[in-house]
Amino acid sequence: MNDAHVLSARGIWKSFNEGDDCLSILRGACLDVCAGEVVSITGPSGSGKSTFLHICGILDPPDEGTVEVGGVDAWSVHESRRAVIRNRSLGFVFQFHHLLEEFTLLENTAMPSMLAGIPRRDSLDRARALLAEVGLEGRMSHFPSQASGGERQRAAVARALILNPAVVLADEPTGNLDKENSLRVEELVFDLSARLRQAFVIATHSQELAARADRCLVLENGLLVESP
């Protein structure tokens, strides 16, 4: 893998059985991502965007192909090492924030760090800094139910960044937001990319978000192609 690539997925194939039929979703899809780059992936529902992100995020295995993170083929190593790569090098943001309702935004943000064995005080300090980065310095003690949809999603972005991942994989991160909050999350992504050299791969139906990315790819017939 090129040293400049924080993520490299090569020749990804994935099929699913539907009754007696075998449905091929991905047919050799490839993607290289550099530090600080925002890559958007568009395509119709059912084209395989989420499946591809889950494979890149080492959540689901491909039928064939490799996913390299930090120069390591994550699908060729033991599950214990794969878990470390997943937790330390990859961040995840989904359409629904998946914050835990019984914890504050600060505690939710710090949770992955504490689960990784980093002391609570250090984890909370890092979480405070990240929540300030995403404009939530005045909302840290609030619970998810006390925050707006946009605030919850920005907290989810902060949580994804807590362990300094090489790349954040975002699956429809603005799909559940109104136009104003969608724009706020979009601005946050591009600001973090520019200032922190944070890489993002974003699956989205939003043509506005896709058009702002450094590269816009379309998933067609199981392959990723450059958007015309």
Z-matrix of the N, CA and C atoms (Angstrom, degrees):
N
C 1 1.464
C 2 1.519 1 109.96
N 3 1.314 2 116.23 1 137.51
C 4 1.461 3 121.78 2 175.00
C 5 1.518 4 109.50 3 -56.99
N 6 1.360 5 116.19 4 134.28
C 7 1.456 6 119.95 5 -178.68
C 8 1.525 7 112.49 6 -57.36
N 9 1.348 8 116.33 7 -26.43
C 10 1.457 9 119.82 8 -178.30
C 11 1.518 10 112.14 9 -78.00
N 12 1.325 11 117.17 10 -12.35
C 13 1.461 12 120.80 11 -178.04
C 14 1.523 13 110.39 12 -88.06
N 15 1.318 14 116.50 13 121.28
C 16 1.469 15 119.98 14 175.67
C 17 1.522 16 110.79 15 -83.58
N 18 1.329 17 115.90 16 -19.82
C 19 1.467 18 121.54 17 177.91
C 20 1.513 19 108.14 18 -148.19
N 21 1.326 20 115.96 19 135.95
C 22 1.458 21 120.33 20 177.75
C 23 1.519 22 109.01 21 -140.53
N 24 1.324 23 116.30 22 114.88
C 25 1.462 24 121.87 23 176.96
C 26 1.525 25 107.73 24 -111.68
N 27 1.326 26 116.05 25 126.79
C 28 1.457 27 120.08 26 -174.25
C 29 1.525 28 110.68 27 -128.79
N 30 1.327 29 115.39 28 129.94
C 31 1.461 30 121.63 29 173.31
C 32 1.521 31 114.65 30 56.90
N 33 1.336 32 116.51 31 49.03
C 34 1.464 33 120.88 32 -176.53
C 35 1.530 34 111.14 33 -82.97
N 36 1.320 35 114.35 34 119.30
C 37 1.464 36 122.04 35 175.03
C 38 1.524 37 109.12 36 -115.48
N 39 1.336 38 115.72 37 140.93
C 40 1.472 39 119.84 38 176.47
C 41 1.525 40 109.24 39 -153.82
N 42 1.326 41 114.57 40 129.99
C 43 1.463 42 121.08 41 178.05
C 44 1.516 43 109.52 42 -128.27
N 45 1.323 44 116.07 43 156.25
C 46 1.452 45 122.31 44 177.11
C 47 1.521 46 108.55 45 -130.21
N 48 1.323 47 115.86 46 143.03
C 49 1.455 48 120.54 47 176.48
C 50 1.519 49 109.50 48 -87.71
N 51 1.322 50 115.29 49 129.87
C 52 1.462 51 121.68 50 175.21
C 53 1.523 52 107.35 51 -124.71
N 54 1.345 53 115.45 52 94.48
C 55 1.455 54 119.06 53 -174.72
C 56 1.513 55 109.65 54 66.57
N 57 1.304 56 116.14 55 -123.86
C 58 1.459 57 120.78 56 179.27
C 59 1.520 58 112.17 57 -89.54
N 60 1.330 59 116.37 58 -2.83
C 61 1.462 60 120.21 59 -176.82
C 62 1.518 61 111.25 60 -100.41
N 63 1.325 62 115.32 61 151.53
C 64 1.468 63 122.01 62 174.51
C 65 1.522 64 107.36 63 -114.41
N 66 1.335 65 115.55 64 117.83
C 67 1.459 66 121.12 65 -175.71
C 68 1.524 67 109.35 66 -101.91
N 69 1.330 68 116.55 67 115.43
C 70 1.461 69 121.63 68 178.62
C 71 1.522 70 109.18 69 -84.40
N 72 1.339 71 116.85 70 117.09
C 73 1.452 72 121.86 71 -178.84
C 74 1.532 73 110.49 72 -94.87
N 75 1.323 74 115.83 73 -49.88
C 76 1.467 75 121.31 74 179.74
C 77 1.528 76 108.50 75 -113.80
N 78 1.329 77 115.38 76 136.09
C 79 1.467 78 120.16 77 -172.88
C 80 1.528 79 110.89 78 -132.59
N 81 1.311 80 114.71 79 58.59
C 82 1.460 81 118.69 80 178.25
C 83 1.513 82 113.80 81 96.71
N 84 1.328 83 117.40 82 25.18
C 85 1.469 84 121.46 83 -177.48
C 86 1.530 85 111.15 84 -62.77
N 87 1.341 86 115.63 85 141.18
C 88 1.461 87 122.23 86 -178.94
C 89 1.527 88 110.31 87 -131.93
N 90 1.323 89 116.22 88 147.37
C 91 1.459 90 121.18 89 178.27
C 92 1.520 91 109.91 90 -156.91
N 93 1.331 92 116.55 91 132.64
C 94 1.462 93 123.12 92 171.21
C 95 1.523 94 107.69 93 -120.55
N 96 1.334 95 116.26 94 135.08
C 97 1.464 96 121.47 95 -177.96
C 98 1.517 97 109.04 96 -126.60
N 99 1.332 98 116.29 97 133.11
C 100 1.462 99 122.04 98 179.00
C 101 1.530 100 110.65 99 -101.36
N 102 1.314 101 116.76 100 159.07
C 103 1.462 102 121.90 101 177.24
C 104 1.520 103 109.76 102 -57.66
N 105 1.326 104 116.31 103 136.51
C 106 1.450 105 121.37 104 177.60
C 107 1.517 106 115.07 105 79.02
N 108 1.320 107 117.22 106 2.00
C 109 1.459 108 121.28 107 -176.35
C 110 1.522 109 111.06 108 -94.13
N 111 1.330 110 116.01 109 140.30
C 112 1.461 111 122.11 110 172.37
C 113 1.527 112 107.36 111 -108.55
N 114 1.307 113 115.73 112 118.63
C 115 1.464 114 122.06 113 179.97
C 116 1.523 115 108.09 114 -115.75
N 117 1.317 116 116.90 115 126.79
C 118 1.462 117 120.24 116 176.42
C 119 1.524 118 109.32 117 -104.11
N 120 1.331 119 114.86 118 146.60
C 121 1.458 120 121.85 119 175.97
C 122 1.521 121 107.77 120 -125.84
N 123 1.319 122 116.00 121 120.30
C 124 1.458 123 121.07 122 178.11
C 125 1.525 124 108.91 123 -115.69
N 126 1.305 125 114.85 124 175.34
C 127 1.456 126 121.01 125 -178.58
C 128 1.515 127 108.75 126 148.39
N 129 1.321 128 117.23 127 157.33
C 130 1.461 129 120.19 128 -177.17
C 131 1.520 130 111.51 129 -66.00
N 132 1.325 131 115.93 130 160.65
C 133 1.461 132 121.01 131 175.12
C 134 1.532 133 109.25 132 -56.79
N 135 1.331 134 115.61 133 135.37
C 136 1.457 135 119.89 134 -179.59
C 137 1.509 136 114.75 135 88.76
N 138 1.344 137 116.69 136 -0.38
C 139 1.464 138 119.54 137 -178.31
C 140 1.522 139 112.53 138 -78.21
N 141 1.351 140 117.30 139 -16.50
C 142 1.456 141 119.31 140 176.40
C 143 1.512 142 115.40 141 112.57
N 144 1.338 143 117.22 142 12.60
C 145 1.470 144 119.95 143 -178.19
C 146 1.529 145 111.40 144 -60.60
N 147 1.319 146 116.63 145 -50.26
C 148 1.470 147 119.89 146 -179.18
C 149 1.526 148 110.82 147 -65.48
N 150 1.311 149 116.61 148 -40.10
C 151 1.468 150 120.34 149 177.81
C 152 1.521 151 110.71 150 -58.99
N 153 1.330 152 116.40 151 -44.31
C 154 1.459 153 119.99 152 -179.78
C 155 1.529 154 110.81 153 -64.55
N 156 1.326 155 117.89 154 -42.67
C 157 1.463 156 120.47 155 178.52
C 158 1.525 157 111.00 156 -63.28
N 159 1.319 158 117.47 157 -39.97
C 160 1.462 159 120.67 158 -179.94
C 161 1.526 160 110.98 159 -64.57
N 162 1.320 161 116.98 160 -35.71
C 163 1.467 162 119.92 161 177.18
C 164 1.528 163 110.06 162 -71.03
N 165 1.327 164 117.30 163 -43.54
C 166 1.466 165 120.55 164 177.45
C 167 1.523 166 111.01 165 -63.23
N 168 1.322 167 116.68 166 -31.67
C 169 1.457 168 121.71 167 179.89
C 170 1.512 169 113.44 168 -85.40
N 171 1.323 170 116.77 169 5.59
C 172 1.468 171 123.79 170 177.85
C 173 1.532 172 110.32 171 59.56
N 174 1.318 173 115.56 172 35.63
C 175 1.460 174 121.23 173 175.61
C 176 1.523 175 110.89 174 -96.58
N 177 1.339 176 117.11 175 -35.76
C 178 1.466 177 123.05 176 177.84
C 179 1.523 178 108.56 177 -130.21
N 180 1.344 179 117.97 178 140.21
C 181 1.465 180 120.43 179 -178.89
C 182 1.531 181 112.28 180 -79.70
N 183 1.329 182 117.30 181 147.69
C 184 1.466 183 119.91 182 172.51
C 185 1.526 184 109.92 183 -80.65
N 186 1.312 185 116.71 184 160.33
C 187 1.463 186 119.82 185 170.39
C 188 1.526 187 109.61 186 -70.86
N 189 1.320 188 115.45 187 -39.01
C 190 1.459 189 122.16 188 175.84
C 191 1.523 190 107.67 189 -145.47
N 192 1.343 191 115.73 190 157.97
C 193 1.461 192 120.18 191 175.22
C 194 1.514 193 112.58 192 114.09
N 195 1.330 194 114.78 193 172.07
C 196 1.459 195 121.66 194 -177.93
C 197 1.519 196 110.46 195 -128.75
N 198 1.322 197 115.28 196 148.70
C 199 1.462 198 122.34 197 172.40
C 200 1.522 199 106.57 198 -127.97
N 201 1.333 200 116.60 199 113.93
C 202 1.458 201 120.97 200 -179.92
C 203 1.527 202 109.99 201 -105.73
N 204 1.320 203 114.63 202 129.37
C 205 1.461 204 122.55 203 175.66
C 206 1.525 205 106.44 204 -127.14
N 207 1.335 206 116.58 205 119.79
C 208 1.455 207 119.48 206 -177.05
C 209 1.518 208 112.57 207 63.16
N 210 1.331 209 116.72 208 30.13
C 211 1.457 210 121.07 209 178.31
C 212 1.512 211 114.50 210 81.85
N 213 1.341 212 117.98 211 2.81
C 214 1.463 213 121.76 212 -178.62
C 215 1.524 214 109.22 213 -109.15
N 216 1.335 215 115.94 214 129.26
C 217 1.457 216 120.07 215 174.61
C 218 1.527 217 107.72 216 -75.51
N 219 1.319 218 115.49 217 103.10
C 220 1.462 219 120.60 218 -170.61
C 221 1.519 220 113.27 219 -65.86
N 222 1.341 221 117.67 220 -25.30
C 223 1.459 222 118.97 221 -178.14
C 224 1.524 223 112.79 222 -89.41
N 225 1.355 224 117.03 223 4.01
C 226 1.457 225 119.63 224 178.15
C 227 1.521 226 112.59 225 -109.63
N 228 1.348 227 117.17 226 -0.82
C 229 1.465 228 120.68 227 -178.10
C 230 1.524 229 110.32 228 -105.54
N 231 1.320 230 115.92 229 169.38
C 232 1.464 231 121.56 230 179.60
C 233 1.523 232 110.48 231 -62.80
N 234 1.314 233 116.56 232 150.74
C 235 1.467 234 121.35 233 -177.52
C 236 1.524 235 112.23 234 -56.75
N 237 1.319 236 117.83 235 -34.13
C 238 1.463 237 119.89 236 -179.36
C 239 1.527 238 110.88 237 -63.58
N 240 1.341 239 116.08 238 -41.13
C 241 1.467 240 118.41 239 177.69
C 242 1.518 241 110.43 240 -73.25
N 243 1.329 242 116.06 241 -35.34
C 244 1.463 243 120.02 242 177.56
C 245 1.526 244 109.91 243 -59.96
N 246 1.320 245 117.25 244 -39.98
C 247 1.465 246 121.26 245 179.18
C 248 1.521 247 110.96 246 -63.26
N 249 1.330 248 116.74 247 -39.48
C 250 1.465 249 120.09 248 178.32
C 251 1.526 250 110.26 249 -64.25
N 252 1.324 251 117.16 250 -44.19
C 253 1.471 252 121.17 251 178.63
C 254 1.523 253 109.77 252 -60.67
N 255 1.324 254 116.11 253 -45.54
C 256 1.470 255 121.12 254 -178.45
C 257 1.528 256 111.02 255 -61.59
N 258 1.313 257 116.08 256 -44.15
C 259 1.457 258 120.14 257 -174.57
C 260 1.522 259 113.27 258 -78.06
N 261 1.331 260 117.06 259 -34.06
C 262 1.455 261 120.37 260 -173.49
C 263 1.525 262 113.75 261 -95.78
N 264 1.330 263 118.11 262 -28.02
C 265 1.470 264 120.50 263 -171.89
C 266 1.519 265 114.26 264 -110.29
N 267 1.337 266 117.07 265 -9.73
C 268 1.459 267 120.60 266 -176.24
C 269 1.527 268 110.22 267 -127.53
N 270 1.329 269 115.56 268 137.34
C 271 1.455 270 121.69 269 174.00
C 272 1.516 271 109.09 270 -114.76
N 273 1.320 272 116.64 271 152.27
C 274 1.464 273 121.14 272 -175.89
C 275 1.527 274 110.90 273 -130.82
N 276 1.327 275 115.45 274 135.03
C 277 1.465 276 122.44 275 172.16
C 278 1.522 277 106.41 276 -132.45
N 279 1.330 278 115.83 277 128.67
C 280 1.457 279 120.26 278 -177.26
C 281 1.531 280 110.67 279 -114.47
N 282 1.331 281 115.80 280 172.24
C 283 1.459 282 120.39 281 -178.37
C 284 1.521 283 110.88 282 -60.00
N 285 1.329 284 116.56 283 -39.19
C 286 1.459 285 121.75 284 175.36
C 287 1.522 286 106.67 285 -104.40
N 288 1.305 287 116.39 286 132.97
C 289 1.461 288 121.92 287 -166.32
C 290 1.532 289 115.04 288 -61.18
N 291 1.334 290 117.18 289 -27.95
C 292 1.468 291 121.80 290 -179.93
C 293 1.532 292 112.70 291 57.89
N 294 1.319 293 117.16 292 32.81
C 295 1.465 294 120.14 293 172.66
C 296 1.522 295 108.71 294 -77.53
N 297 1.320 296 116.02 295 148.78
C 298 1.460 297 121.06 296 178.82
C 299 1.519 298 109.14 297 -83.85
N 300 1.327 299 116.50 298 121.62
C 301 1.461 300 121.87 299 -170.44
C 302 1.525 301 113.19 300 -64.92
N 303 1.343 302 117.89 301 -26.31
C 304 1.460 303 120.47 302 -175.90
C 305 1.523 304 113.31 303 -85.01
N 306 1.339 305 116.79 304 0.35
C 307 1.457 306 120.92 305 179.76
C 308 1.529 307 110.11 306 -119.61
N 309 1.338 308 115.99 307 151.27
C 310 1.461 309 120.41 308 177.93
C 311 1.533 310 110.29 309 -70.29
N 312 1.330 311 115.65 310 169.22
C 313 1.465 312 119.51 311 176.31
C 314 1.525 313 110.58 312 -59.82
N 315 1.337 314 116.63 313 -38.17
C 316 1.462 315 120.56 314 177.91
C 317 1.525 316 110.78 315 -62.75
N 318 1.318 317 117.08 316 -47.40
C 319 1.467 318 120.90 317 -178.65
C 320 1.524 319 111.20 318 -66.37
N 321 1.329 320 116.66 319 -39.67
C 322 1.467 321 120.03 320 177.20
C 323 1.522 322 111.07 321 -60.43
N 324 1.324 323 115.65 322 -42.66
C 325 1.462 324 120.05 323 -177.90
C 326 1.524 325 111.24 324 -66.62
N 327 1.327 326 116.34 325 -38.61
C 328 1.467 327 121.15 326 -177.55
C 329 1.521 328 113.06 327 -78.59
N 330 1.331 329 118.13 328 -16.00
C 331 1.463 330 121.84 329 -170.94
C 332 1.531 331 114.27 330 -54.14
N 333 1.347 332 120.49 331 -49.79
C 334 1.469 333 118.71 332 -179.21
C 335 1.525 334 112.91 333 -60.40
N 336 1.312 335 116.73 334 -34.03
C 337 1.453 336 120.83 335 179.01
C 338 1.523 337 111.43 336 -66.98
N 339 1.325 338 116.50 337 -44.26
C 340 1.456 339 119.98 338 179.05
C 341 1.524 340 110.96 339 -66.75
N 342 1.325 341 116.83 340 -38.12
C 343 1.464 342 120.42 341 177.78
C 344 1.518 343 111.66 342 -66.15
N 345 1.343 344 116.70 343 -25.31
C 346 1.462 345 121.03 344 177.45
C 347 1.522 346 112.43 345 -81.45
N 348 1.335 347 117.04 346 -0.33
C 349 1.449 348 120.51 347 176.40
C 350 1.514 349 115.09 348 94.85
N 351 1.335 350 117.18 349 5.56
C 352 1.461 351 120.56 350 177.99
C 353 1.532 352 108.21 351 -78.93
N 354 1.338 353 118.43 352 135.35
C 355 1.466 354 120.75 353 -176.41
C 356 1.529 355 112.44 354 -51.75
N 357 1.332 356 115.29 355 145.49
C 358 1.465 357 121.38 356 -176.52
C 359 1.527 358 112.00 357 -55.10
N 360 1.324 359 117.40 358 -45.22
C 361 1.462 360 119.63 359 -178.08
C 362 1.529 361 111.32 360 -61.09
N 363 1.337 362 116.23 361 -45.75
C 364 1.465 363 120.05 362 179.46
C 365 1.526 364 110.66 363 -64.37
N 366 1.326 365 116.34 364 -39.96
C 367 1.467 366 120.60 365 179.75
C 368 1.526 367 110.96 366 -63.45
N 369 1.328 368 116.76 367 -43.04
C 370 1.461 369 120.25 368 -179.87
C 371 1.522 370 111.51 369 -68.73
N 372 1.329 371 117.28 370 -36.88
C 373 1.468 372 120.12 371 177.28
C 374 1.520 373 110.40 372 -62.38
N 375 1.326 374 116.65 373 -44.83
C 376 1.464 375 120.86 374 178.75
C 377 1.533 376 110.26 375 -63.89
N 378 1.330 377 116.63 376 -40.95
C 379 1.461 378 120.83 377 179.77
C 380 1.527 379 111.10 378 -63.50
N 381 1.336 380 117.07 379 -40.63
C 382 1.472 381 120.11 380 178.04
C 383 1.528 382 110.68 381 -60.86
N 384 1.324 383 115.88 382 -43.46
C 385 1.467 384 120.03 383 -179.55
C 386 1.521 385 110.91 384 -63.46
N 387 1.319 386 117.30 385 -40.57
C 388 1.462 387 120.67 386 -178.94
C 389 1.523 388 111.49 387 -71.00
N 390 1.322 389 118.13 388 -40.21
C 391 1.460 390 120.21 389 177.70
C 392 1.521 391 110.90 390 -63.83
N 393 1.325 392 116.79 391 -34.26
C 394 1.465 393 119.85 392 174.00
C 395 1.519 394 109.89 393 -65.53
N 396 1.347 395 117.08 394 -39.63
C 397 1.471 396 121.72 395 178.86
C 398 1.522 397 111.46 396 -58.34
N 399 1.345 398 116.35 397 -36.78
C 400 1.467 399 119.88 398 -176.29
C 401 1.525 400 112.11 399 -96.57
N 402 1.329 401 116.47 400 13.23
C 403 1.460 402 121.07 401 173.37
C 404 1.508 403 115.53 402 79.88
N 405 1.336 404 117.26 403 25.83
C 406 1.461 405 120.69 404 -178.20
C 407 1.528 406 112.09 405 -117.00
N 408 1.335 407 116.61 406 27.16
C 409 1.467 408 119.13 407 -177.33
C 410 1.530 409 112.14 408 -61.08
N 411 1.311 410 117.67 409 -26.52
C 412 1.457 411 120.03 410 -179.93
C 413 1.515 412 114.35 411 -94.59
N 414 1.326 413 117.74 412 5.61
C 415 1.469 414 121.20 413 -175.13
C 416 1.525 415 112.81 414 -122.32
N 417 1.330 416 117.61 415 9.56
C 418 1.465 417 120.69 416 -171.24
C 419 1.526 418 113.63 417 -61.69
N 420 1.319 419 117.22 418 -34.18
C 421 1.466 420 120.41 419 -176.36
C 422 1.524 421 112.21 420 -87.72
N 423 1.324 422 117.07 421 -0.28
C 424 1.459 423 120.47 422 179.86
C 425 1.529 424 110.50 423 -80.43
N 426 1.319 425 115.54 424 150.49
C 427 1.456 426 121.35 425 174.17
C 428 1.530 427 108.60 426 -88.32
N 429 1.329 428 118.39 427 158.65
C 430 1.463 429 119.91 428 -178.90
C 431 1.520 430 113.55 429 -51.91
N 432 1.337 431 117.55 430 -36.94
C 433 1.464 432 120.62 431 -179.00
C 434 1.524 433 112.10 432 -66.37
N 435 1.330 434 117.16 433 -17.35
C 436 1.464 435 121.67 434 -179.85
C 437 1.527 436 112.17 435 -96.85
N 438 1.324 437 116.72 436 1.29
C 439 1.468 438 121.65 437 -177.29
C 440 1.526 439 110.11 438 -111.10
N 441 1.322 440 115.74 439 153.49
C 442 1.467 441 120.48 440 176.77
C 443 1.530 442 110.02 441 -74.28
N 444 1.320 443 116.37 442 168.84
C 445 1.462 444 120.23 443 178.39
C 446 1.518 445 112.04 444 -58.90
N 447 1.328 446 115.83 445 -42.33
C 448 1.457 447 119.68 446 179.36
C 449 1.516 448 112.09 447 -66.02
N 450 1.324 449 116.97 448 -38.78
C 451 1.468 450 120.75 449 178.26
C 452 1.521 451 110.89 450 -66.00
N 453 1.318 452 116.47 451 -40.97
C 454 1.468 453 119.62 452 178.56
C 455 1.525 454 110.73 453 -63.51
N 456 1.318 455 116.24 454 -39.65
C 457 1.468 456 118.48 455 -179.15
C 458 1.520 457 111.55 456 -71.42
N 459 1.336 458 117.65 457 -35.35
C 460 1.466 459 119.55 458 175.48
C 461 1.525 460 110.85 459 -66.41
N 462 1.337 461 116.79 460 -35.69
C 463 1.466 462 120.03 461 174.71
C 464 1.524 463 110.31 462 -64.28
N 465 1.334 464 116.52 463 -36.70
C 466 1.469 465 120.03 464 177.65
C 467 1.523 466 111.15 465 -64.60
N 468 1.331 467 116.69 466 -35.86
C 469 1.469 468 120.22 467 175.79
C 470 1.526 469 109.87 468 -65.59
N 471 1.332 470 116.87 469 -44.44
C 472 1.473 471 120.46 470 177.60
C 473 1.522 472 110.47 471 -59.07
N 474 1.310 473 117.12 472 -44.06
C 475 1.469 474 121.07 473 178.60
C 476 1.528 475 110.73 474 -60.21
N 477 1.331 476 116.95 475 -39.83
C 478 1.467 477 120.54 476 -179.88
C 479 1.524 478 112.10 477 -64.50
N 480 1.342 479 116.84 478 -24.05
C 481 1.465 480 121.46 479 -176.41
C 482 1.523 481 113.66 480 -94.02
N 483 1.334 482 117.80 481 -4.77
C 484 1.467 483 121.29 482 -167.67
C 485 1.529 484 113.03 483 -60.07
N 486 1.326 485 118.44 484 -30.75
C 487 1.462 486 121.02 485 -178.24
C 488 1.528 487 112.28 486 -104.77
N 489 1.331 488 116.74 487 22.29
C 490 1.465 489 121.47 488 178.49
C 491 1.527 490 112.51 489 53.03
N 492 1.328 491 118.01 490 57.10
C 493 1.467 492 119.68 491 -177.04
C 494 1.518 493 112.05 492 -67.92
N 495 1.323 494 115.17 493 153.46
C 496 1.456 495 120.04 494 176.25
C 497 1.525 496 110.63 495 -66.83
N 498 1.322 497 115.97 496 -34.76
C 499 1.462 498 120.38 497 -178.07
C 500 1.522 499 109.07 498 -150.41
N 501 1.324 500 115.90 499 144.18
C 502 1.468 501 122.30 500 174.27
C 503 1.522 502 108.24 501 -105.40
N 504 1.316 503 115.98 502 127.81
C 505 1.458 504 122.83 503 177.28
C 506 1.520 505 107.85 504 -102.06
N 507 1.314 506 116.58 505 121.41
C 508 1.466 507 121.51 506 -174.43
C 509 1.525 508 109.81 507 -122.07
N 510 1.324 509 116.13 508 121.90
C 511 1.463 510 122.03 509 -177.62
C 512 1.527 511 108.81 510 -106.70
N 513 1.326 512 116.24 511 103.87
C 514 1.469 513 123.04 512 -178.52
C 515 1.531 514 111.39 513 51.28
N 516 1.332 515 118.68 514 53.99
C 517 1.469 516 119.92 515 -174.08
C 518 1.521 517 114.30 516 -66.27
N 519 1.332 518 117.73 517 -19.15
C 520 1.467 519 119.98 518 178.73
C 521 1.530 520 111.64 519 -111.46
N 522 1.326 521 116.74 520 6.46
C 523 1.460 522 120.92 521 -173.28
C 524 1.516 523 114.37 522 -66.03
N 525 1.335 524 117.29 523 -20.77
C 526 1.466 525 120.69 524 -177.36
C 527 1.527 526 111.84 525 -109.15
N 528 1.338 527 116.25 526 14.92
C 529 1.466 528 120.40 527 -174.79
C 530 1.526 529 111.33 528 -114.50
N 531 1.346 530 115.42 529 154.89
C 532 1.457 531 119.37 530 173.24
C 533 1.526 532 109.10 531 -74.59
N 534 1.332 533 116.01 532 174.35
C 535 1.466 534 120.43 533 -172.74
C 536 1.530 535 111.87 534 -60.31
N 537 1.333 536 117.54 535 -42.93
C 538 1.460 537 120.60 536 -177.44
C 539 1.527 538 111.53 537 -64.04
N 540 1.335 539 116.36 538 -46.80
C 541 1.455 540 119.41 539 -179.83
C 542 1.521 541 112.34 540 -71.44
N 543 1.332 542 116.68 541 -32.16
C 544 1.464 543 119.61 542 174.60
C 545 1.522 544 110.53 543 -59.29
N 546 1.333 545 115.67 544 -43.81
C 547 1.459 546 120.10 545 -179.50
C 548 1.524 547 110.67 546 -64.20
N 549 1.322 548 117.36 547 -38.98
C 550 1.470 549 120.19 548 179.17
C 551 1.524 550 111.28 549 -62.46
N 552 1.326 551 116.59 550 -43.15
C 553 1.465 552 119.83 551 179.33
C 554 1.531 553 110.37 552 -67.40
N 555 1.328 554 117.00 553 -40.32
C 556 1.464 555 120.36 554 176.59
C 557 1.527 556 110.75 555 -58.85
N 558 1.328 557 116.60 556 -48.45
C 559 1.465 558 120.57 557 -179.46
C 560 1.524 559 110.37 558 -59.73
N 561 1.323 560 116.23 559 -38.77
C 562 1.463 561 120.51 560 179.19
C 563 1.522 562 110.80 561 -62.03
N 564 1.314 563 117.25 562 -46.10
C 565 1.465 564 121.06 563 -179.53
C 566 1.524 565 111.29 564 -58.30
N 567 1.317 566 116.64 565 -47.80
C 568 1.463 567 119.07 566 -175.99
C 569 1.528 568 111.93 567 -73.67
N 570 1.311 569 116.50 568 -28.99
C 571 1.461 570 119.99 569 175.00
C 572 1.528 571 110.31 570 -67.48
N 573 1.326 572 117.33 571 -45.98
C 574 1.462 573 120.95 572 179.57
C 575 1.527 574 111.14 573 -64.80
N 576 1.314 575 116.12 574 -37.98
C 577 1.462 576 119.57 575 177.62
C 578 1.517 577 111.24 576 -62.16
N 579 1.333 578 116.56 577 -44.04
C 580 1.464 579 120.82 578 -176.98
C 581 1.525 580 111.89 579 -71.96
N 582 1.332 581 117.41 580 -42.83
C 583 1.468 582 120.48 581 -173.47
C 584 1.524 583 113.63 582 -84.68
N 585 1.331 584 116.85 583 -38.19
C 586 1.450 585 120.53 584 -173.22
C 587 1.528 586 113.16 585 -106.55
N 588 1.330 587 117.50 586 0.28
C 589 1.463 588 121.62 587 -176.69
C 590 1.529 589 110.63 588 58.95
N 591 1.320 590 115.46 589 35.60
C 592 1.456 591 120.47 590 -179.98
C 593 1.523 592 109.52 591 -85.25
N 594 1.327 593 116.47 592 129.15
C 595 1.461 594 121.14 593 178.09
C 596 1.524 595 110.08 594 -87.96
N 597 1.329 596 115.73 595 142.11
C 598 1.460 597 122.07 596 176.94
C 599 1.529 598 109.26 597 -132.27
N 600 1.320 599 116.35 598 139.80
C 601 1.463 600 122.52 599 167.12
C 602 1.520 601 105.65 600 -119.63
N 603 1.333 602 116.21 601 119.74
C 604 1.461 603 121.26 602 -170.66
C 605 1.525 604 110.37 603 -122.63
N 606 1.332 605 116.04 604 117.33
C 607 1.455 606 120.56 605 170.28
C 608 1.521 607 107.58 606 -87.50
N 609 1.323 608 116.83 607 126.88
C 610 1.462 609 118.84 608 -173.24
C 611 1.523 610 112.08 609 -153.26
N 612 1.331 611 115.06 610 150.46
C 613 1.464 612 121.31 611 169.63
C 614 1.529 613 110.42 612 -93.93
N 615 1.327 614 117.03 613 -8.23
C 616 1.460 615 120.84 614 -177.36
C 617 1.526 616 110.87 615 -78.31
N 618 1.313 617 115.94 616 112.78
C 619 1.461 618 119.69 617 179.07
C 620 1.520 619 111.13 618 -68.49
N 621 1.336 620 116.71 619 -30.49
C 622 1.464 621 120.08 620 178.25
C 623 1.526 622 110.82 621 -64.95
N 624 1.331 623 116.64 622 -46.24
C 625 1.457 624 120.67 623 178.22
C 626 1.519 625 110.57 624 -64.99
N 627 1.322 626 116.85 625 -45.56
C 628 1.465 627 120.61 626 -178.89
C 629 1.525 628 111.76 627 -58.83
N 630 1.330 629 116.03 628 -40.81
C 631 1.461 630 120.21 629 -176.36
C 632 1.524 631 112.69 630 -66.50
N 633 1.334 632 117.70 631 -23.70
C 634 1.462 633 120.66 632 -178.50
C 635 1.525 634 112.75 633 -83.40
N 636 1.313 635 116.85 634 -14.03
C 637 1.460 636 120.83 635 -176.00
C 638 1.525 637 110.84 636 -67.35
N 639 1.333 638 115.12 637 157.80
C 640 1.469 639 120.09 638 175.76
C 641 1.525 640 110.80 639 -62.93
N 642 1.321 641 115.31 640 -37.56
C 643 1.462 642 121.10 641 174.42
C 644 1.516 643 108.96 642 -136.89
N 645 1.306 644 116.25 643 136.71
C 646 1.457 645 122.43 644 178.23
C 647 1.525 646 107.80 645 -115.67
N 648 1.337 647 115.68 646 116.40
C 649 1.452 648 121.55 647 -179.84
C 650 1.519 649 109.84 648 -111.67
N 651 1.317 650 115.45 649 151.41
C 652 1.464 651 121.83 650 178.11
C 653 1.523 652 107.85 651 -119.61
N 654 1.323 653 116.03 652 133.16
C 655 1.458 654 120.52 653 176.28
C 656 1.521 655 108.27 654 -89.96
N 657 1.334 656 115.29 655 109.68
C 658 1.463 657 121.80 656 -176.68
C 659 1.527 658 108.99 657 -130.32
N 660 1.318 659 116.08 658 126.80
C 661 1.455 660 121.19 659 177.14
C 662 1.527 661 112.34 660 51.37
N 663 1.328 662 115.42 661 37.75
C 664 1.453 663 121.04 662 175.00
C 665 1.501 664 115.30 663 81.96
N 666 1.344 665 117.91 664 5.21
C 667 1.456 666 122.29 665 179.80
C 668 1.531 667 110.70 666 -124.63
N 669 1.319 668 116.60 667 149.65
C 670 1.458 669 121.25 668 174.74
C 671 1.528 670 108.91 669 -92.93
N 672 1.329 671 115.84 670 124.72
C 673 1.455 672 121.22 671 -179.22
C 674 1.532 673 108.65 672 -127.27
N 675 1.318 674 116.14 673 151.80
C 676 1.451 675 120.57 674 178.27
C 677 1.512 676 110.10 675 -64.19
N 678 1.361 677 115.36 676 136.00
C 679 1.459 678 119.65 677 178.42
C 680 1.522 679 109.66 678 -67.04
N 681 1.324 680 118.50 679 135.72
C 682 1.471 681 120.67 680 179.78
C 683 1.523 682 111.83 681 -67.11
